[in-house]
């Protein structure tokens, strides 16, 4: 990791920065590109943000978003060159390079798709594209230093957030020019639950979808995913215990912060989605989201959504986790988020104080 930070990161940053400058010279339309009414899907990790994002991103004629492979190449010039190489591979090599990439993708991400359906060609979280600016949870997954690295409380960092959000806006502008300059940017970012003020300050006409799920179900799932990531990189429990504790406390802010901040912006179009509704009635729920955000649901997408909804209703992940593995009890969670439990009437299994017997499947 030290070698990566000292050797690889500076070289990569130099390449990306050079290409960023060249973008405005090679693509003059970038000077005029606007970001209009972007949509941000926020909420606690494992609360259905990915599912909502994947369903809406299927409306390709309307939305622009980042694919995972595009996160590694933030410059528009880089993405154009890579797409050009893909065209040459398909035309002259019969798709040989694409098949090798697909095999690598399956080997690398396939074993973990029961946890999170990741692929180079899937729509992914915008924050991953911010890795060059060191403002992404990706660094938290790499190094358990959450006591030193804070990527959540951007709303509390007025000086830093102006620079960070300017960089983010530049990334979005490039993506729009790549996918269609008149499209709407669609983002899914649990970590941006702490960026509400920053996002509205950067995009005054931004719209928000806030996902809600029983915290007793999604909090341990998130902690387990984070712990698994650290273990896979060789960190020991003594290395990440402090960070895991900080994340345990931070989980509550994923629920309270969006409500508090969006409540201060009643003019901002926003809708809250119950995860249970999304699973039980995907078509009706997405239609409600479109109506709340002032979007017309066109017939081709409605047909696709109707077909897809039956698959989503049958979906069940094999990723199991236990609340008892972490320093949280179901009673603690209910007490700290009592307002939400009263409103949504979540009915988690009664643990009778024995959190070690409380298991859930994502």
Beta strands, then each sheet from edge to edge (+ up, - down):
strand 1: 39-43
strand 2: 63-64
strand 3: 184-188
strand 4: 207-212
strand 5: 270-274
strand 6: 320-322
strand 7: 359-361
sheet 1: 2+ 3+ 1+ 4+ 5+
sheet 2: 6+ 7-
end
